[in-house]
Amino acid sequence: MKARWSLGFLSISAALAGNAHAQSNVTLYGIIDTGIQYYNNATAAGGSVVGMPSLSGKLPSRFGLKGVEDLGGGYRAFFVLENGFAVNNGALGYGGRIFGRAANVGIDSQYGSLTLGRQMNMTLYALTDADVIGPSNHSLAVFDTYLPNARSDNAIGYMGKWRGFTLGGTYSFGRDAAGPAGASATNCAGQVPGDFVACRQYTAMLAYASDNFGVTASYDVMRGGTGASAPLSSSADTDTRTIVDGYAKYGSLKFGAGWIRRNTSSTTHSQSDIFFAGGTYLLTPAISVDAQAVRYILRTRSDATLVVGRVSYFLSKRTSVYSSAGYIFNSPSSAIPVSAGGSVGTGKNQVGFMVGMQQRF
């Protein structure tokens, strides 16, 4: 009897050890990125700001856990938990959520990946290659804070790749449970009994990429809900973004350009366009140079133009230092700052500088 019990115990232990080994492919990763910035004309009366940015340096700071388990037959289970935080004061980003950047689980196979939970949606994927500056302190984020924060709560996502083509989409039952605080929080959790479309969101993307060039198109529709942040305070209200962009590579040079159209339909209608073009060049294996120009037009109201330049020096594969400079030209009725999360007097042009450091792990 004792021998049988011992054999049974060993069998269970071996099974648990095998399961633990199968699930052990878990990676801790992250980026810590911050610096010191300066910009002028912070108010209508003028005045300058010197300090540390709270939203982003070259990239937003984050840490996360991701894991993959091979299920056999070409299928893999995966999960991602990713936190976003401010280095200057340690505060949680994305509406104060522990895993505000991502919290999802899914299955991946030769047919594509299916993801459940909070995840990047297709608007963010569509900008990944063409926007050479990315979600930095001086970037597209100053015109539309949603662009570097394009994620959806309560979402089902799919992405498949075949012969250079990528097809992806997300559907959210309630696009944003955080709010009202936060750069992208909108307090629209949805899933309301009797109001099926409240806070729904769907995004779609079609892309083609080769070794030397790529093109992408995406479509993003958000619905509002009762109590949500303006202007989407009703489920009849919509906010739609269309993106068409592309990139090309030649040796150490990469060029990217695109167009973003936004239409907001609520008690009032607004339409805006963003045109961007830029390039990045690897001068040496340790030095890269990036530059981008962005034109913003808010129909019948205002317009602005942003010019950005950045130099990065890689101390190692994981550590770099950088310097970024931006200048924004505002029309008389425009008040768009050169720095994400910054301020500017209406109709005033603004210059901004930043020096920073980034560490990856």
VEXVEX-281503 format. One record per residue (C-alpha): residue number from 1; x, y, z; residue in one letter; chain. Coordinates in nm, 2 decimals. Layout:
! residues N
<pos NUM; c1 X; c2 Y; c3 Z; code A; unit A>;
...
END
This chain:
! residues 361
<pos 1; c1 0.00; c2 0.00; c3 0.00; code M; unit A>;
<pos 2; c1 0.28; c2 0.23; c3 0.09; code K; unit A>;
<pos 3; c1 0.47; c2 0.15; c3 -0.23; code A; unit A>;
<pos 4; c1 0.16; c2 0.23; c3 -0.44; code R; unit A>;
<pos 5; c1 0.11; c2 0.56; c3 -0.25; code W; unit A>;
<pos 6; c1 0.47; c2 0.65; c3 -0.31; code S; unit A>;
<pos 7; c1 0.45; c2 0.57; c3 -0.68; code L; unit A>;
<pos 8; c1 0.13; c2 0.78; c3 -0.71; code G; unit A>;
<pos 9; c1 0.29; c2 1.07; c3 -0.53; code F; unit A>;
<pos 10; c1 0.59; c2 1.06; c3 -0.76; code L; unit A>;
<pos 11; c1 0.36; c2 1.05; c3 -1.07; code S; unit A>;
<pos 12; c1 0.17; c2 1.36; c3 -0.94; code I; unit A>;
<pos 13; c1 0.50; c2 1.54; c3 -0.87; code S; unit A>;
<pos 14; c1 0.64; c2 1.46; c3 -1.21; code A; unit A>;
<pos 15; c1 0.32; c2 1.59; c3 -1.37; code A; unit A>;
<pos 16; c1 0.33; c2 1.92; c3 -1.17; code L; unit A>;
<pos 17; c1 0.70; c2 1.96; c3 -1.26; code A; unit A>;
<pos 18; c1 0.62; c2 1.91; c3 -1.63; code G; unit A>;
<pos 19; c1 0.34; c2 2.17; c3 -1.61; code N; unit A>;
<pos 20; c1 0.56; c2 2.42; c3 -1.43; code A; unit A>;
<pos 21; c1 0.83; c2 2.37; c3 -1.69; code H; unit A>;
<pos 22; c1 0.58; c2 2.42; c3 -1.97; code A; unit A>;
<pos 23; c1 0.46; c2 2.75; c3 -1.82; code Q; unit A>;
<pos 24; c1 0.81; c2 2.88; c3 -1.72; code S; unit A>;
<pos 25; c1 0.86; c2 3.08; c3 -2.04; code N; unit A>;
<pos 26; c1 0.77; c2 3.41; c3 -1.87; code V; unit A>;
<pos 27; c1 0.97; c2 3.73; c3 -1.94; code T; unit A>;
<pos 28; c1 1.00; c2 4.05; c3 -1.73; code L; unit A>;
<pos 29; c1 1.07; c2 4.35; c3 -1.95; code Y; unit A>;
<pos 30; c1 1.05; c2 4.72; c3 -1.94; code G; unit A>;
<pos 31; c1 1.16; c2 5.07; c3 -2.03; code I; unit A>;
<pos 32; c1 1.26; c2 5.36; c3 -1.80; code I; unit A>;
<pos 33; c1 1.28; c2 5.68; c3 -1.99; code D; unit A>;
<pos 34; c1 1.29; c2 6.04; c3 -1.87; code T; unit A>;
<pos 35; c1 1.49; c2 6.36; c3 -1.89; code G; unit A>;
<pos 36; c1 1.48; c2 6.74; c3 -1.84; code I; unit A>;
<pos 37; c1 1.28; c2 6.96; c3 -2.07; code Q; unit A>;
<pos 38; c1 1.24; c2 7.34; c3 -2.14; code Y; unit A>;
<pos 39; c1 0.97; c2 7.52; c3 -2.33; code Y; unit A>;
<pos 40; c1 0.87; c2 7.89; c3 -2.35; code N; unit A>;
<pos 41; c1 0.54; c2 8.08; c3 -2.39; code N; unit A>;
<pos 42; c1 0.37; c2 7.85; c3 -2.14; code A; unit A>;
<pos 43; c1 0.09; c2 8.11; c3 -2.08; code T; unit A>;
<pos 44; c1 -0.07; c2 8.40; c3 -2.25; code A; unit A>;
<pos 45; c1 0.16; c2 8.63; c3 -2.07; code A; unit A>;
<pos 46; c1 0.47; c2 8.43; c3 -2.17; code G; unit A>;
<pos 47; c1 0.69; c2 8.25; c3 -1.92; code G; unit A>;
<pos 48; c1 0.90; c2 7.93; c3 -1.95; code S; unit A>;
<pos 49; c1 0.89; c2 7.59; c3 -1.79; code V; unit A>;
<pos 50; c1 1.19; c2 7.38; c3 -1.69; code V; unit A>;
<pos 51; c1 1.14; c2 7.04; c3 -1.53; code G; unit A>;
<pos 52; c1 1.08; c2 6.67; c3 -1.59; code M; unit A>;
<pos 53; c1 0.79; c2 6.56; c3 -1.82; code P; unit A>;
<pos 54; c1 0.52; c2 6.34; c3 -1.67; code S; unit A>;
<pos 55; c1 0.39; c2 6.17; c3 -1.98; code L; unit A>;
<pos 56; c1 0.68; c2 6.06; c3 -2.20; code S; unit A>;
<pos 57; c1 1.05; c2 6.10; c3 -2.28; code G; unit A>;
<pos 58; c1 1.16; c2 5.93; c3 -2.61; code K; unit A>;
<pos 59; c1 0.91; c2 5.65; c3 -2.52; code L; unit A>;
<pos 60; c1 0.66; c2 5.61; c3 -2.24; code P; unit A>;
<pos 61; c1 0.80; c2 5.42; c3 -1.94; code S; unit A>;
<pos 62; c1 0.66; c2 5.08; c3 -1.86; code R; unit A>;
<pos 63; c1 0.73; c2 4.73; c3 -1.72; code F; unit A>;
<pos 64; c1 0.55; c2 4.41; c3 -1.80; code G; unit A>;
<pos 65; c1 0.52; c2 4.04; c3 -1.78; code L; unit A>;
<pos 66; c1 0.46; c2 3.82; c3 -2.09; code K; unit A>;
<pos 67; c1 0.45; c2 3.45; c3 -2.12; code G; unit A>;
<pos 68; c1 0.41; c2 3.18; c3 -2.39; code V; unit A>;
<pos 69; c1 0.32; c2 2.81; c3 -2.36; code E; unit A>;
<pos 70; c1 0.35; c2 2.57; c3 -2.64; code D; unit A>;
<pos 71; c1 0.02; c2 2.37; c3 -2.66; code L; unit A>;
<pos 72; c1 0.13; c2 2.14; c3 -2.94; code G; unit A>;
<pos 73; c1 -0.01; c2 2.12; c3 -3.29; code G; unit A>;
<pos 74; c1 0.12; c2 2.47; c3 -3.38; code G; unit A>;
<pos 75; c1 -0.09; c2 2.64; c3 -3.11; code Y; unit A>;
<pos 76; c1 0.05; c2 2.86; c3 -2.83; code R; unit A>;
<pos 77; c1 -0.12; c2 3.02; c3 -2.53; code A; unit A>;
<pos 78; c1 0.01; c2 3.36; c3 -2.43; code F; unit A>;
<pos 79; c1 -0.06; c2 3.65; c3 -2.18; code F; unit A>;
<pos 80; c1 0.06; c2 4.01; c3 -2.14; code V; unit A>;
<pos 81; c1 0.04; c2 4.23; c3 -1.83; code L; unit A>;
<pos 82; c1 0.20; c2 4.57; c3 -1.89; code E; unit A>;
<pos 83; c1 0.21; c2 4.87; c3 -1.66; code N; unit A>;
<pos 84; c1 0.27; c2 5.23; c3 -1.75; code G; unit A>;
<pos 85; c1 0.41; c2 5.48; c3 -1.50; code F; unit A>;
<pos 86; c1 0.56; c2 5.83; c3 -1.47; code A; unit A>;
<pos 87; c1 0.93; c2 5.83; c3 -1.38; code V; unit A>;
<pos 88; c1 0.92; c2 6.18; c3 -1.24; code N; unit A>;
<pos 89; c1 0.69; c2 6.09; c3 -0.95; code N; unit A>;
<pos 90; c1 0.62; c2 5.72; c3 -0.97; code G; unit A>;
<pos 91; c1 0.25; c2 5.76; c3 -1.04; code A; unit A>;
<pos 92; c1 0.05; c2 5.50; c3 -1.23; code L; unit A>;
<pos 93; c1 -0.06; c2 5.60; c3 -1.58; code G; unit A>;
<pos 94; c1 -0.36; c2 5.52; c3 -1.78; code Y; unit A>;
<pos 95; c1 -0.62; c2 5.63; c3 -1.53; code G; unit A>;
<pos 96; c1 -0.43; c2 5.49; c3 -1.23; code G; unit A>;
<pos 97; c1 -0.45; c2 5.13; c3 -1.34; code R; unit A>;
<pos 98; c1 -0.19; c2 4.87; c3 -1.24; code I; unit A>;
<pos 99; c1 -0.18; c2 4.72; c3 -1.59; code F; unit A>;
<pos 100; c1 -0.31; c2 5.02; c3 -1.79; code G; unit A>;
<pos 101; c1 -0.11; c2 4.94; c3 -2.11; code R; unit A>;
<pos 102; c1 -0.21; c2 4.58; c3 -2.14; code A; unit A>;
<pos 103; c1 -0.39; c2 4.30; c3 -1.96; code A; unit A>;
<pos 104; c1 -0.48; c2 4.01; c3 -2.19; code N; unit A>;
<pos 105; c1 -0.47; c2 3.64; c3 -2.27; code V; unit A>;
<pos 106; c1 -0.50; c2 3.46; c3 -2.60; code G; unit A>;
<pos 107; c1 -0.42; c2 3.18; c3 -2.85; code I; unit A>;
<pos 108; c1 -0.17; c2 3.21; c3 -3.14; code D; unit A>;
<pos 109; c1 -0.14; c2 2.97; c3 -3.43; code S; unit A>;
<pos 110; c1 -0.07; c2 2.97; c3 -3.81; code Q; unit A>;
<pos 111; c1 -0.42; c2 3.11; c3 -3.86; code Y; unit A>;
<pos 112; c1 -0.34; c2 3.42; c3 -3.65; code G; unit A>;
<pos 113; c1 -0.38; c2 3.53; c3 -3.29; code S; unit A>;
<pos 114; c1 -0.70; c2 3.58; c3 -3.09; code L; unit A>;
<pos 115; c1 -0.66; c2 3.81; c3 -2.78; code T; unit A>;
<pos 116; c1 -0.91; c2 3.88; c3 -2.50; code L; unit A>;
<pos 117; c1 -0.88; c2 4.17; c3 -2.26; code G; unit A>;
<pos 118; c1 -0.73; c2 4.52; c3 -2.26; code R; unit A>;
<pos 119; c1 -0.50; c2 4.55; c3 -2.56; code Q; unit A>;
<pos 120; c1 -0.35; c2 4.77; c3 -2.83; code M; unit A>;
<pos 121; c1 -0.60; c2 4.84; c3 -3.10; code N; unit A>;
<pos 122; c1 -0.54; c2 4.88; c3 -3.47; code M; unit A>;
<pos 123; c1 -0.49; c2 5.26; c3 -3.46; code T; unit A>;
<pos 124; c1 -0.17; c2 5.21; c3 -3.26; code L; unit A>;
<pos 125; c1 -0.05; c2 4.93; c3 -3.48; code Y; unit A>;
<pos 126; c1 -0.11; c2 5.14; c3 -3.79; code A; unit A>;
<pos 127; c1 0.13; c2 5.41; c3 -3.68; code L; unit A>;
<pos 128; c1 0.41; c2 5.18; c3 -3.56; code T; unit A>;
<pos 129; c1 0.62; c2 5.18; c3 -3.88; code D; unit A>;
<pos 130; c1 0.54; c2 5.51; c3 -4.05; code A; unit A>;
<pos 131; c1 0.56; c2 5.75; c3 -3.75; code D; unit A>;
<pos 132; c1 0.94; c2 5.76; c3 -3.71; code V; unit A>;
<pos 133; c1 0.93; c2 5.99; c3 -3.40; code I; unit A>;
<pos 134; c1 0.69; c2 5.76; c3 -3.22; code G; unit A>;
<pos 135; c1 0.51; c2 5.84; c3 -2.89; code P; unit A>;
<pos 136; c1 0.77; c2 6.08; c3 -2.76; code S; unit A>;
<pos 137; c1 0.75; c2 6.42; c3 -2.58; code N; unit A>;
<pos 138; c1 0.75; c2 6.61; c3 -2.91; code H; unit A>;
<pos 139; c1 0.53; c2 6.41; c3 -3.14; code S; unit A>;
<pos 140; c1 0.18; c2 6.35; c3 -3.28; code L; unit A>;
<pos 141; c1 0.06; c2 6.32; c3 -2.92; code A; unit A>;
<pos 142; c1 0.04; c2 6.70; c3 -2.89; code V; unit A>;
<pos 143; c1 -0.23; c2 6.71; c3 -3.15; code F; unit A>;
<pos 144; c1 -0.43; c2 6.40; c3 -3.04; code D; unit A>;
<pos 145; c1 -0.35; c2 6.23; c3 -2.70; code T; unit A>;
<pos 146; c1 -0.54; c2 5.92; c3 -2.81; code Y; unit A>;
<pos 147; c1 -0.29; c2 5.83; c3 -3.08; code L; unit A>;
<pos 148; c1 -0.01; c2 5.70; c3 -2.85; code P; unit A>;
<pos 149; c1 -0.27; c2 5.56; c3 -2.61; code N; unit A>;
<pos 150; c1 -0.49; c2 5.37; c3 -2.86; code A; unit A>;
<pos 151; c1 -0.59; c2 5.08; c3 -2.64; code R; unit A>;
<pos 152; c1 -0.93; c2 4.92; c3 -2.57; code S; unit A>;
<pos 153; c1 -1.08; c2 4.76; c3 -2.26; code D; unit A>;
<pos 154; c1 -1.31; c2 4.46; c3 -2.27; code N; unit A>;
<pos 155; c1 -1.19; c2 4.38; c3 -2.62; code A; unit A>;
<pos 156; c1 -1.17; c2 4.08; c3 -2.85; code I; unit A>;
<pos 157; c1 -0.88; c2 4.12; c3 -3.10; code G; unit A>;
<pos 158; c1 -0.76; c2 3.92; c3 -3.40; code Y; unit A>;
<pos 159; c1 -0.44; c2 3.96; c3 -3.61; code M; unit A>;
<pos 160; c1 -0.32; c2 3.73; c3 -3.89; code G; unit A>;
<pos 161; c1 -0.03; c2 3.76; c3 -4.13; code K; unit A>;
<pos 162; c1 0.01; c2 3.59; c3 -4.47; code W; unit A>;
<pos 163; c1 0.27; c2 3.66; c3 -4.74; code R; unit A>;
<pos 164; c1 0.35; c2 4.01; c3 -4.63; code G; unit A>;
<pos 165; c1 -0.02; c2 4.11; c3 -4.56; code F; unit A>;
<pos 166; c1 -0.15; c2 4.17; c3 -4.21; code T; unit A>;
<pos 167; c1 -0.52; c2 4.18; c3 -4.13; code L; unit A>;
<pos 168; c1 -0.63; c2 4.28; c3 -3.78; code G; unit A>;
<pos 169; c1 -0.93; c2 4.41; c3 -3.59; code G; unit A>;
<pos 170; c1 -1.06; c2 4.46; c3 -3.24; code T; unit A>;
<pos 171; c1 -1.42; c2 4.48; c3 -3.10; code Y; unit A>;
<pos 172; c1 -1.47; c2 4.63; c3 -2.75; code S; unit A>;
<pos 173; c1 -1.78; c2 4.59; c3 -2.54; code F; unit A>;
<pos 174; c1 -1.68; c2 4.89; c3 -2.33; code G; unit A>;
<pos 175; c1 -1.38; c2 5.08; c3 -2.46; code R; unit A>;
<pos 176; c1 -1.24; c2 5.26; c3 -2.15; code D; unit A>;
<pos 177; c1 -1.33; c2 5.19; c3 -1.79; code A; unit A>;
<pos 178; c1 -1.09; c2 5.45; c3 -1.65; code A; unit A>;
<pos 179; c1 -1.17; c2 5.81; c3 -1.59; code G; unit A>;
<pos 180; c1 -1.21; c2 6.09; c3 -1.58; code P; unit A>;
<pos 181; c1 -0.85; c2 6.15; c3 -1.48; code A; unit A>;
<pos 182; c1 -0.57; c2 6.06; c3 -1.72; code G; unit A>;
<pos 183; c1 -0.44; c2 6.17; c3 -2.06; code A; unit A>;
<pos 184; c1 -0.66; c2 5.92; c3 -2.24; code S; unit A>;
<pos 185; c1 -0.91; c2 5.81; c3 -1.98; code A; unit A>;
<pos 186; c1 -1.27; c2 5.88; c3 -2.10; code T; unit A>;
<pos 187; c1 -1.49; c2 5.71; c3 -1.83; code N; unit A>;
<pos 188; c1 -1.69; c2 5.49; c3 -2.08; code C; unit A>;
<pos 189; c1 -1.70; c2 5.14; c3 -1.95; code A; unit A>;
<pos 190; c1 -2.01; c2 5.04; c3 -2.14; code G; unit A>;
<pos 191; c1 -2.18; c2 4.70; c3 -2.11; code Q; unit A>;
<pos 192; c1 -2.49; c2 4.89; c3 -2.00; code V; unit A>;
<pos 193; c1 -2.82; c2 4.69; c3 -1.98; code P; unit A>;
<pos 194; c1 -3.07; c2 4.82; c3 -2.23; code G; unit A>;
<pos 195; c1 -2.81; c2 5.02; c3 -2.43; code D; unit A>;
<pos 196; c1 -2.62; c2 4.77; c3 -2.64; code F; unit A>;
<pos 197; c1 -2.40; c2 5.03; c3 -2.83; code V; unit A>;
<pos 198; c1 -2.29; c2 5.24; c3 -2.53; code A; unit A>;
<pos 199; c1 -1.91; c2 5.28; c3 -2.53; code C; unit A>;
<pos 200; c1 -1.86; c2 5.02; c3 -2.80; code R; unit A>;
<pos 201; c1 -1.55; c2 5.05; c3 -3.02; code Q; unit A>;
<pos 202; c1 -1.43; c2 4.87; c3 -3.32; code Y; unit A>;
<pos 203; c1 -1.10; c2 4.90; c3 -3.51; code T; unit A>;
<pos 204; c1 -0.97; c2 4.74; c3 -3.83; code A; unit A>;
<pos 205; c1 -0.64; c2 4.74; c3 -4.02; code M; unit A>;
<pos 206; c1 -0.50; c2 4.61; c3 -4.35; code L; unit A>;
<pos 207; c1 -0.13; c2 4.64; c3 -4.41; code A; unit A>;
<pos 208; c1 0.14; c2 4.51; c3 -4.65; code Y; unit A>;
<pos 209; c1 0.51; c2 4.51; c3 -4.57; code A; unit A>;
<pos 210; c1 0.82; c2 4.39; c3 -4.76; code S; unit A>;
<pos 211; c1 1.19; c2 4.43; c3 -4.68; code D; unit A>;
<pos 212; c1 1.20; c2 4.78; c3 -4.82; code N; unit A>;
<pos 213; c1 0.86; c2 4.94; c3 -4.79; code F; unit A>;
<pos 214; c1 0.51; c2 4.90; c3 -4.64; code G; unit A>;
<pos 215; c1 0.16; c2 5.06; c3 -4.65; code V; unit A>;
<pos 216; c1 -0.12; c2 5.05; c3 -4.39; code T; unit A>;
<pos 217; c1 -0.48; c2 5.16; c3 -4.37; code A; unit A>;
<pos 218; c1 -0.69; c2 5.16; c3 -4.05; code S; unit A>;
<pos 219; c1 -1.03; c2 5.26; c3 -3.93; code Y; unit A>;
<pos 220; c1 -1.14; c2 5.33; c3 -3.57; code D; unit A>;
<pos 221; c1 -1.49; c2 5.41; c3 -3.44; code V; unit A>;
<pos 222; c1 -1.57; c2 5.49; c3 -3.08; code M; unit A>;
<pos 223; c1 -1.92; c2 5.54; c3 -2.93; code R; unit A>;
<pos 224; c1 -2.01; c2 5.74; c3 -2.63; code G; unit A>;
<pos 225; c1 -2.21; c2 5.67; c3 -2.32; code G; unit A>;
<pos 226; c1 -2.41; c2 5.84; c3 -2.05; code T; unit A>;
<pos 227; c1 -2.17; c2 6.01; c3 -1.81; code G; unit A>;
<pos 228; c1 -1.86; c2 5.96; c3 -2.03; code A; unit A>;
<pos 229; c1 -1.62; c2 6.24; c3 -2.10; code S; unit A>;
<pos 230; c1 -1.72; c2 6.51; c3 -2.35; code A; unit A>;
<pos 231; c1 -1.79; c2 6.52; c3 -2.63; code P; unit A>;
<pos 232; c1 -1.90; c2 6.15; c3 -2.63; code L; unit A>;
<pos 233; c1 -2.16; c2 6.18; c3 -2.35; code S; unit A>;
<pos 234; c1 -2.43; c2 5.98; c3 -2.53; code S; unit A>;
<pos 235; c1 -2.43; c2 5.64; c3 -2.71; code S; unit A>;
<pos 236; c1 -2.54; c2 5.83; c3 -3.02; code A; unit A>;
<pos 237; c1 -2.22; c2 6.02; c3 -3.03; code D; unit A>;
<pos 238; c1 -1.92; c2 5.88; c3 -3.23; code T; unit A>;
<pos 239; c1 -1.55; c2 5.96; c3 -3.28; code D; unit A>;
<pos 240; c1 -1.39; c2 5.82; c3 -3.59; code T; unit A>;
<pos 241; c1 -1.03; c2 5.81; c3 -3.71; code R; unit A>;
<pos 242; c1 -0.90; c2 5.69; c3 -4.05; code T; unit A>;
<pos 243; c1 -0.53; c2 5.64; c3 -4.11; code I; unit A>;
<pos 244; c1 -0.34; c2 5.59; c3 -4.43; code V; unit A>;
<pos 245; c1 0.04; c2 5.57; c3 -4.41; code D; unit A>;
<pos 246; c1 0.35; c2 5.41; c3 -4.53; code G; unit A>;
<pos 247; c1 0.73; c2 5.38; c3 -4.51; code Y; unit A>;
<pos 248; c1 1.03; c2 5.30; c3 -4.73; code A; unit A>;
<pos 249; c1 1.38; c2 5.20; c3 -4.65; code K; unit A>;
<pos 250; c1 1.71; c2 5.25; c3 -4.83; code Y; unit A>;
<pos 251; c1 2.02; c2 5.13; c3 -4.66; code G; unit A>;
<pos 252; c1 2.05; c2 5.31; c3 -4.33; code S; unit A>;
<pos 253; c1 1.77; c2 5.56; c3 -4.42; code L; unit A>;
<pos 254; c1 1.40; c2 5.51; c3 -4.34; code K; unit A>;
<pos 255; c1 1.13; c2 5.75; c3 -4.46; code F; unit A>;
<pos 256; c1 0.77; c2 5.75; c3 -4.33; code G; unit A>;
<pos 257; c1 0.46; c2 5.96; c3 -4.40; code A; unit A>;
<pos 258; c1 0.08; c2 5.95; c3 -4.34; code G; unit A>;
<pos 259; c1 -0.26; c2 6.11; c3 -4.31; code W; unit A>;
<pos 260; c1 -0.50; c2 6.09; c3 -4.01; code I; unit A>;
<pos 261; c1 -0.86; c2 6.21; c3 -4.05; code R; unit A>;
<pos 262; c1 -1.08; c2 6.25; c3 -3.74; code R; unit A>;
<pos 263; c1 -1.45; c2 6.31; c3 -3.74; code N; unit A>;
<pos 264; c1 -1.64; c2 6.37; c3 -3.41; code T; unit A>;
<pos 265; c1 -2.02; c2 6.37; c3 -3.43; code S; unit A>;
<pos 266; c1 -2.20; c2 6.48; c3 -3.11; code S; unit A>;
<pos 267; c1 -2.41; c2 6.79; c3 -3.04; code T; unit A>;
<pos 268; c1 -2.16; c2 6.97; c3 -3.26; code T; unit A>;
<pos 269; c1 -1.95; c2 6.82; c3 -3.54; code H; unit A>;
<pos 270; c1 -1.57; c2 6.87; c3 -3.58; code S; unit A>;
<pos 271; c1 -1.33; c2 6.74; c3 -3.84; code Q; unit A>;
<pos 272; c1 -0.95; c2 6.75; c3 -3.83; code S; unit A>;
<pos 273; c1 -0.66; c2 6.63; c3 -4.05; code D; unit A>;
<pos 274; c1 -0.30; c2 6.55; c3 -3.95; code I; unit A>;
<pos 275; c1 -0.04; c2 6.51; c3 -4.22; code F; unit A>;
<pos 276; c1 0.31; c2 6.39; c3 -4.12; code F; unit A>;
<pos 277; c1 0.63; c2 6.30; c3 -4.29; code A; unit A>;
<pos 278; c1 0.97; c2 6.22; c3 -4.15; code G; unit A>;
<pos 279; c1 1.29; c2 6.02; c3 -4.17; code G; unit A>;
<pos 280; c1 1.54; c2 5.84; c3 -3.95; code T; unit A>;
<pos 281; c1 1.91; c2 5.78; c3 -4.04; code Y; unit A>;
<pos 282; c1 2.16; c2 5.56; c3 -3.87; code L; unit A>;
<pos 283; c1 2.48; c2 5.77; c3 -3.89; code L; unit A>;
<pos 284; c1 2.69; c2 5.50; c3 -3.71; code T; unit A>;
<pos 285; c1 2.59; c2 5.18; c3 -3.52; code P; unit A>;
<pos 286; c1 2.58; c2 5.41; c3 -3.21; code A; unit A>;
<pos 287; c1 2.42; c2 5.73; c3 -3.34; code I; unit A>;
<pos 288; c1 2.07; c2 5.78; c3 -3.50; code S; unit A>;
<pos 289; c1 1.91; c2 6.10; c3 -3.62; code V; unit A>;
<pos 290; c1 1.53; c2 6.15; c3 -3.65; code D; unit A>;
<pos 291; c1 1.33; c2 6.43; c3 -3.80; code A; unit A>;
<pos 292; c1 0.96; c2 6.49; c3 -3.87; code Q; unit A>;
<pos 293; c1 0.72; c2 6.76; c3 -3.97; code A; unit A>;
<pos 294; c1 0.35; c2 6.75; c3 -3.88; code V; unit A>;
<pos 295; c1 0.07; c2 6.97; c3 -4.02; code R; unit A>;
<pos 296; c1 -0.26; c2 6.99; c3 -3.82; code Y; unit A>;
<pos 297; c1 -0.58; c2 7.14; c3 -3.95; code I; unit A>;
<pos 298; c1 -0.90; c2 7.17; c3 -3.74; code L; unit A>;
<pos 299; c1 -1.16; c2 7.27; c3 -3.99; code R; unit A>;
<pos 300; c1 -1.29; c2 7.63; c3 -3.97; code T; unit A>;
<pos 301; c1 -1.12; c2 7.68; c3 -3.63; code R; unit A>;
<pos 302; c1 -0.74; c2 7.66; c3 -3.62; code S; unit A>;
<pos 303; c1 -0.42; c2 7.51; c3 -3.75; code D; unit A>;
<pos 304; c1 -0.07; c2 7.44; c3 -3.64; code A; unit A>;
<pos 305; c1 0.26; c2 7.30; c3 -3.77; code T; unit A>;
<pos 306; c1 0.52; c2 7.11; c3 -3.56; code L; unit A>;
<pos 307; c1 0.88; c2 7.04; c3 -3.66; code V; unit A>;
<pos 308; c1 1.08; c2 6.79; c3 -3.46; code V; unit A>;
<pos 309; c1 1.45; c2 6.68; c3 -3.46; code G; unit A>;
<pos 310; c1 1.61; c2 6.42; c3 -3.23; code R; unit A>;
<pos 311; c1 1.96; c2 6.26; c3 -3.19; code V; unit A>;
<pos 312; c1 2.01; c2 5.94; c3 -3.00; code S; unit A>;
<pos 313; c1 2.34; c2 5.79; c3 -2.88; code Y; unit A>;
<pos 314; c1 2.34; c2 5.42; c3 -2.78; code F; unit A>;
<pos 315; c1 2.58; c2 5.36; c3 -2.49; code L; unit A>;
<pos 316; c1 2.49; c2 4.99; c3 -2.51; code S; unit A>;
<pos 317; c1 2.22; c2 4.76; c3 -2.65; code K; unit A>;
<pos 318; c1 2.00; c2 4.86; c3 -2.36; code R; unit A>;
<pos 319; c1 2.10; c2 5.21; c3 -2.26; code T; unit A>;
<pos 320; c1 2.09; c2 5.53; c3 -2.46; code S; unit A>;
<pos 321; c1 2.09; c2 5.91; c3 -2.42; code V; unit A>;
<pos 322; c1 1.91; c2 6.15; c3 -2.65; code Y; unit A>;
<pos 323; c1 1.84; c2 6.51; c3 -2.73; code S; unit A>;
<pos 324; c1 1.51; c2 6.63; c3 -2.88; code S; unit A>;
<pos 325; c1 1.40; c2 6.97; c3 -3.01; code A; unit A>;
<pos 326; c1 1.07; c2 7.09; c3 -3.14; code G; unit A>;
<pos 327; c1 0.91; c2 7.41; c3 -3.27; code Y; unit A>;
<pos 328; c1 0.54; c2 7.46; c3 -3.31; code I; unit A>;
<pos 329; c1 0.37; c2 7.74; c3 -3.52; code F; unit A>;
<pos 330; c1 0.02; c2 7.81; c3 -3.39; code N; unit A>;
<pos 331; c1 -0.25; c2 8.01; c3 -3.58; code S; unit A>;
<pos 332; c1 -0.41; c2 8.30; c3 -3.39; code P; unit A>;
<pos 333; c1 -0.68; c2 8.07; c3 -3.24; code S; unit A>;
<pos 334; c1 -0.47; c2 7.77; c3 -3.18; code S; unit A>;
<pos 335; c1 -0.31; c2 7.67; c3 -2.85; code A; unit A>;
<pos 336; c1 -0.13; c2 7.34; c3 -2.91; code I; unit A>;
<pos 337; c1 0.19; c2 7.29; c3 -2.70; code P; unit A>;
<pos 338; c1 0.52; c2 7.17; c3 -2.83; code V; unit A>;
<pos 339; c1 0.54; c2 6.92; c3 -2.54; code S; unit A>;
<pos 340; c1 0.29; c2 6.64; c3 -2.47; code A; unit A>;
<pos 341; c1 0.11; c2 6.74; c3 -2.15; code G; unit A>;
<pos 342; c1 0.24; c2 7.10; c3 -2.17; code G; unit A>;
<pos 343; c1 0.07; c2 7.43; c3 -2.21; code S; unit A>;
<pos 344; c1 0.10; c2 7.73; c3 -2.44; code V; unit A>;
<pos 345; c1 -0.06; c2 8.07; c3 -2.48; code G; unit A>;
<pos 346; c1 -0.33; c2 8.10; c3 -2.75; code T; unit A>;
<pos 347; c1 -0.18; c2 8.20; c3 -3.08; code G; unit A>;
<pos 348; c1 0.18; c2 8.18; c3 -2.96; code K; unit A>;
<pos 349; c1 0.46; c2 7.99; c3 -3.12; code N; unit A>;
<pos 350; c1 0.66; c2 7.77; c3 -2.89; code Q; unit A>;
<pos 351; c1 1.01; c2 7.61; c3 -2.88; code V; unit A>;
<pos 352; c1 1.09; c2 7.31; c3 -2.67; code G; unit A>;
<pos 353; c1 1.41; c2 7.11; c3 -2.58; code F; unit A>;
<pos 354; c1 1.47; c2 6.79; c3 -2.40; code M; unit A>;
<pos 355; c1 1.77; c2 6.58; c3 -2.30; code V; unit A>;
<pos 356; c1 1.70; c2 6.24; c3 -2.16; code G; unit A>;
<pos 357; c1 1.81; c2 5.89; c3 -2.09; code M; unit A>;
<pos 358; c1 1.65; c2 5.55; c3 -2.16; code Q; unit A>;
<pos 359; c1 1.72; c2 5.22; c3 -2.00; code Q; unit A>;
<pos 360; c1 1.57; c2 4.89; c3 -2.13; code R; unit A>;
<pos 361; c1 1.55; c2 4.56; c3 -1.94; code F; unit A>;
END
